[in-house]
Amino acid sequence: MRKLLSLVLFSLFVIMIAGCGKGDVEIKTMSMFGGTDPHAETYEALLAAFEKKHDVTITDNSATSDEIWKTSVLTAFYSGVEPDVLFYFTGEVAKPLVTNDYVVSIEEIRKEYPDYAKNISDSVMDPYAVPLKGFVEGVFVNTELFTDDLAPYLEKDVWTWDDYHEIANKLIAKNITPFAFGATDVPHYWIEHTVLGILGPTAFTDIKGSIENHENEWVKALKLINYFAEQGWYGPTKGNQEHSAAEATFKDGKAAMILDGSWLAGSFDETTTVKASKMIMMPFPAIPTSKGGKNEIYMQSGFTSGFYISRKAWEDKSKRDLAVKLVESMINTEAIKDFCKSGGIPADPKVEIPNQNNLQVSMNSMPAKTVSATLPLSDSAKAGSFTELVKAANYYITGNDTGIKAALDAFLEKQ
């Protein structure tokens, strides 16, 4: 009887162990590879392959990386429903994740997994996040709209302040919107480039001191958006529209240029209305001293996002190994090569991207055309604070000094 009972108990134990296999483990992920993001297809394919290989269920919650999404990520951690693996920004935006010990450092992971992310260049590694690639920001140009008297501008390496004005006026005369701009939800690029052009990189590295001592220059920089709107650069909407609508005008060939990041390149190939081979990227113009600027061509770039493993997943014995392996499946050389097909500087130096088109070549040449580079203001500012500037976009379009100063004060208060 005892032997029979022991056999029954042992059988039940085996069944229980079998029922707790990897197939019953759920890995939760979050990323910015959602919506119309050009990397979404690659990311989703890698997730599906990992699920199949490791017999695990992955629940993904990816979305477009606007300010609402950034806040939702932090809220998930604060609420105790954080993802196990997260692709998120680094720097100040991610500081709450680090200071609250919500994510695990690369150093700690490597104590148990010595080869973790060893293919990534040390020069671009974050202490907590593993990057895929870097980015550059600049002006995307649909060269097919640069015909007749606009064609000579395509022979230049950079465009001056006057060049941009001449180009805009010639485009307007042809009934073409010079710039696609959606200020109501994504005014980021124009905020950052005007501030950078007027105040220089120290405005981003010492935000608090810069606003406290040079608030009038910040106002002057942001009022340039009103100046451009009144010049007709943003077309009849003056930029008072959502980013998706503005982006559509560029993709449809109705707007000649759009100020954005290199990730946008993934939206174009030889089958799209605007073809990748007919596009280039140009730097934002140097703002001359006569307009209060530094008369220097600056660039915003960096490796400002990467994969994190949450502390909760790390401490869960059923998830730790899977979380590590999931990140490694995303950051191996072949995976990074796939992510970089849309452009960008690979974090893995072994990645080689063949047959680059004109757009990719021009993006890679951006550093040589600029005097210095800096992280975007949205990455340099305290987490969640940049939204104070985003909410005030209408004040920039209309040139409302009082509204701009109020937004700057709210932004400053959160630094």
C-alpha positions in Angstrom: 0.0 0.0 0.0 2.8 2.4 0.9 4.6 1.6 -2.4 1.3 2.2 -4.3 0.8 5.5 -2.5 4.3 6.6 -3.2 3.9 5.7 -6.8 0.7 7.7 -7.0 2.2 10.7 -5.3 5.3 10.6 -7.6 3.0 10.4 -10.7 1.1 13.4 -9.5 4.4 15.3 -8.9 5.6 14.5 -12.4 2.2 15.7 -13.9 2.5 18.9 -11.9 6.0 19.6 -13.1 5.0 18.9 -16.7 2.2 21.3 -16.3 4.5 24.1 -15.2 6.8 23.9 -18.3 7.7 26.9 -20.4 4.5 26.6 -22.4 2.7 27.9 -19.4 5.0 30.9 -18.9 3.8 34.3 -20.2 6.4 36.9 -21.1 5.1 40.4 -21.2 6.7 42.9 -23.6 6.4 46.6 -24.4 8.0 48.6 -27.2 7.6 51.6 -29.4 7.4 49.3 -32.5 3.7 49.8 -32.8 1.3 51.7 -35.0 3.0 52.6 -38.3 6.5 52.2 -37.0 8.6 50.7 -39.9 10.3 48.3 -37.5 7.1 46.7 -36.4 7.2 43.9 -38.9 10.7 42.8 -38.0 9.9 43.0 -34.3 6.7 41.0 -34.6 8.4 38.3 -36.7 11.2 37.9 -34.1 8.6 37.6 -31.3 6.7 34.9 -33.2 9.9 33.0 -33.9 10.8 33.1 -30.2 7.4 31.9 -29.1 7.6 28.9 -31.4 11.2 28.0 -30.5 10.8 28.3 -26.7 7.2 27.2 -26.4 6.3 30.3 -24.5 3.4 32.8 -24.7 4.4 36.4 -25.4 1.9 39.2 -24.7 3.1 42.3 -26.4 1.9 45.9 -25.8 3.6 48.1 -28.4 2.5 51.5 -29.5 3.7 54.7 -31.2 6.3 56.5 -29.0 4.4 59.7 -28.2 4.4 61.4 -24.8 1.2 59.5 -23.8 3.0 56.1 -24.5 6.1 57.2 -22.6 4.0 58.0 -19.5 2.0 54.7 -19.9 5.3 52.8 -19.6 6.2 54.5 -16.3 2.7 54.0 -15.0 2.9 50.3 -15.7 5.9 50.0 -13.5 4.5 52.2 -10.8 1.3 50.1 -10.8 3.2 46.8 -10.6 2.1 45.5 -14.0 5.4 46.2 -15.8 6.6 44.2 -18.8 9.3 41.6 -18.4 11.2 42.9 -21.5 10.9 46.5 -22.5 12.2 48.5 -25.5 12.3 52.1 -24.2 14.3 55.3 -24.2 17.5 55.8 -22.2 18.7 59.0 -20.4 16.4 61.2 -18.3 13.2 59.7 -19.7 14.3 56.3 -18.2 15.7 57.6 -15.0 12.6 56.6 -12.9 13.1 53.0 -14.0 16.7 53.1 -12.8 16.4 55.0 -9.6 13.5 52.8 -8.4 15.4 49.6 -9.3 12.7 48.6 -11.8 15.2 47.3 -14.3 18.4 45.3 -14.1 21.8 46.6 -15.0 23.9 45.1 -17.8 26.7 44.5 -15.2 24.4 42.4 -13.0 23.1 40.4 -16.0 26.6 39.7 -17.1 27.6 38.2 -13.8 25.3 35.3 -14.6 25.4 35.6 -18.5 28.9 36.8 -19.3 28.3 37.0 -23.0 25.1 39.0 -22.8 25.1 41.7 -25.6 28.8 41.2 -26.2 28.3 41.8 -29.9 27.3 45.4 -29.1 29.9 48.1 -29.3 31.0 49.2 -25.8 31.0 52.8 -26.9 27.2 52.8 -27.4 26.1 50.6 -24.6 23.9 52.0 -21.9 24.4 50.8 -18.3 20.9 49.3 -18.4 19.6 49.1 -22.0 21.0 47.3 -25.0 20.6 49.5 -28.1 19.9 48.3 -31.7 21.0 51.3 -33.7 21.6 55.0 -33.5 19.7 57.8 -35.3 20.0 61.1 -36.9 17.4 63.8 -37.4 17.2 66.1 -40.3 15.1 67.3 -43.2 13.8 64.5 -45.5 13.6 65.9 -49.1 11.5 64.5 -52.0 13.9 65.3 -54.8 11.4 64.5 -57.5 9.6 67.8 -56.6 12.9 69.7 -57.1 12.5 70.4 -60.8 13.5 73.3 -63.1 14.7 76.3 -60.9 14.9 74.0 -57.8 17.2 71.4 -59.4 20.4 73.4 -58.7 19.9 73.2 -54.9 20.3 69.4 -55.1 23.9 69.9 -56.0 24.7 71.5 -52.7 26.0 69.6 -49.6 24.1 71.8 -47.2 21.5 74.6 -47.5 21.8 77.9 -45.9 19.1 79.9 -44.2 18.6 81.9 -47.4 18.5 78.7 -49.5 15.7 77.3 -47.4 13.7 80.5 -47.8 14.3 80.6 -51.6 13.4 76.9 -51.9 10.2 77.4 -49.8 9.1 80.4 -51.9 9.7 78.5 -55.2 7.7 75.5 -53.9 4.8 77.7 -52.8 4.8 79.2 -56.3 4.4 75.7 -57.7 1.5 75.1 -55.2 3.6 72.6 -53.2 3.7 72.7 -49.4 7.3 73.2 -48.4 7.1 71.3 -45.1 4.7 68.7 -43.7 4.2 69.6 -40.0 1.8 68.2 -37.5 2.2 70.5 -34.4 -0.9 69.4 -32.4 0.7 66.1 -31.2 4.3 66.0 -32.5 5.9 69.4 -32.5 9.1 67.9 -31.1 11.4 68.3 -34.0 10.7 72.0 -34.7 10.8 72.8 -31.0 14.2 71.2 -30.6 15.8 72.4 -33.8 14.8 76.0 -33.4 16.0 76.0 -29.7 19.3 74.3 -30.7 19.9 76.8 -33.6 19.3 79.8 -31.4 20.9 78.7 -28.1 23.3 76.0 -29.0 23.9 72.6 -27.3 24.2 74.0 -23.8 20.5 74.6 -23.9 20.1 70.8 -23.9 22.8 69.9 -21.5 21.9 72.6 -18.9 18.2 73.1 -19.4 17.5 74.7 -16.0 20.4 77.2 -16.2 19.6 78.0 -19.9 16.0 78.8 -19.3 16.6 80.7 -16.1 19.3 82.9 -17.7 18.1 83.0 -21.3 14.3 82.7 -21.3 13.9 85.5 -23.9 16.1 83.5 -26.3 14.0 80.4 -25.7 10.9 82.5 -26.5 12.6 83.9 -29.6 13.5 80.4 -30.8 10.0 79.0 -30.3 8.4 82.0 -32.0 10.4 81.0 -35.2 7.7 78.4 -35.6 5.2 81.3 -36.0 7.5 83.0 -38.4 7.8 79.9 -40.6 4.0 79.4 -40.4 3.4 83.0 -41.6 5.9 82.5 -44.4 3.8 79.6 -45.6 6.3 76.9 -44.9 3.7 74.6 -43.4 1.0 75.2 -46.0 -2.6 76.3 -45.3 -2.9 74.5 -42.0 0.1 76.4 -40.6 1.0 73.2 -38.9 -2.2 73.1 -36.9 -2.9 69.4 -37.6 -1.9 65.9 -36.3 1.4 64.4 -37.2 -0.2 61.5 -39.0 -2.1 63.9 -41.4 1.0 65.9 -42.0 3.1 62.8 -42.6 0.5 61.6 -45.2 1.0 64.8 -47.2 4.7 64.1 -47.5 4.1 60.4 -48.3 1.6 61.4 -51.0 4.1 63.8 -52.6 2.0 66.9 -51.7 4.7 68.3 -49.4 8.3 68.5 -50.4 10.0 68.1 -47.0 9.5 66.9 -43.5 11.7 67.3 -40.4 12.0 63.9 -38.7 14.3 61.1 -37.5 16.1 58.5 -39.5 13.5 55.9 -38.4 11.1 57.5 -40.9 13.2 56.1 -43.7 11.7 52.6 -43.1 8.4 53.9 -44.5 9.8 54.2 -48.0 11.0 51.9 -50.7 10.7 51.6 -54.5 7.0 50.7 -54.3 5.8 53.8 -52.3 4.5 57.0 -53.9 7.6 58.8 -52.7 10.5 56.5 -53.5 13.5 56.0 -51.2 15.9 56.3 -54.1 14.5 59.8 -54.8 15.0 61.1 -51.3 17.8 62.7 -49.4 18.3 64.1 -45.9 19.6 67.6 -45.3 20.6 69.3 -42.1 18.3 71.9 -40.5 19.8 75.3 -41.5 22.2 77.3 -39.4 20.2 80.1 -37.9 22.3 83.3 -38.6 23.4 85.7 -35.9 21.2 88.4 -37.5 18.3 86.2 -36.5 19.7 85.6 -33.0 21.2 82.2 -33.8 24.7 80.7 -33.5 25.2 80.4 -37.2 26.2 76.8 -36.8 24.8 73.6 -38.3 24.0 71.3 -35.4 22.6 67.8 -35.4 20.5 65.7 -33.0 21.5 62.1 -32.9 22.4 59.2 -30.6 21.7 55.7 -29.3 18.9 56.7 -27.1 16.8 53.5 -26.8 17.3 49.9 -26.0 16.1 46.7 -24.5 15.6 46.4 -20.7 14.9 43.4 -18.5 12.7 44.3 -15.6 13.7 43.5 -12.0 10.5 41.5 -11.5 11.3 39.2 -14.5 14.9 38.8 -13.3 13.8 37.7 -9.9 11.3 35.2 -11.3 13.2 31.9 -11.9 10.6 30.9 -14.5 11.3 34.0 -16.5 14.9 35.1 -16.0 16.5 32.8 -18.7 13.7 33.4 -21.1 13.9 37.2 -20.7 17.7 37.1 -21.4 17.2 34.9 -24.4 14.4 37.1 -25.8 16.6 40.2 -25.7 19.5 38.2 -27.3 17.2 37.1 -30.1 16.4 40.8 -30.8 20.0 42.1 -30.6 22.0 39.5 -32.5 23.9 40.5 -35.6 21.3 39.3 -38.1 18.4 40.8 -36.1 20.1 44.2 -36.0 20.8 43.9 -39.7 17.0 43.5 -40.2 16.2 46.4 -38.0 18.8 48.6 -39.8 17.4 48.0 -43.3 15.4 51.2 -42.8 18.5 53.2 -41.9 20.4 54.0 -38.8 23.8 53.3 -37.4 24.1 49.7 -36.2 25.0 49.1 -32.6 26.8 46.0 -33.6 29.9 46.9 -35.7 29.8 43.6 -37.5 26.5 44.5 -39.2 27.0 45.2 -42.9 24.1 46.7 -44.9 24.5 46.1 -48.6 23.0 48.1 -51.5 22.2 51.3 -49.5 20.0 53.7 -51.4 20.5 57.5 -51.8 18.5 58.3 -48.7 20.5 55.9 -46.5 23.8 57.2 -47.8 22.8 60.8 -47.2 21.7 60.0 -43.6 25.0 58.4 -42.9 26.8 61.5 -44.2 24.9 63.8 -41.8 27.7 63.9 -39.1 30.2 65.2 -41.6 27.9 68.1 -42.5 27.4 69.3 -38.9 29.7 70.9 -36.3 28.4 68.9 -33.3 25.7 66.5 -32.2 23.5 66.4 -29.2 20.7 64.2 -27.8 17.2 65.6 -28.4 15.8 67.9 -25.8 13.0 65.4 -25.1 15.7 62.8 -24.1 17.8 65.3 -22.1 14.8 66.7 -20.0 13.5 65.1 -16.9 11.1 62.3 -17.5 7.6 63.4 -18.5 8.5 67.1 -18.5 8.8 67.6 -22.3 5.0 67.2 -22.5 4.7 70.8 -21.1 6.3 72.1 -24.2 4.3 69.8 -26.5 1.0 70.9 -25.0 1.8 74.6 -25.9 2.3 74.0 -29.6 -0.5 76.4 -30.6 1.3 79.2 -28.8 4.3 78.7 -31.0 2.2 78.6 -34.2 0.4 81.9 -33.2 3.5 83.5 -31.6 1.8 84.0 -28.2 4.6 85.3 -25.9 2.5 84.8 -22.7 1.6 81.3 -23.5 5.2 80.4 -24.5 6.6 81.8 -21.3 4.0 79.9 -19.2 4.9 76.7 -21.0 8.6 77.3 -20.4 8.0 78.0 -16.7 6.0 74.7 -16.4 8.8 72.9 -18.2 11.5 74.5 -16.0 9.6 73.7 -12.8 9.9 69.9 -13.6 13.7 70.0 -14.2 
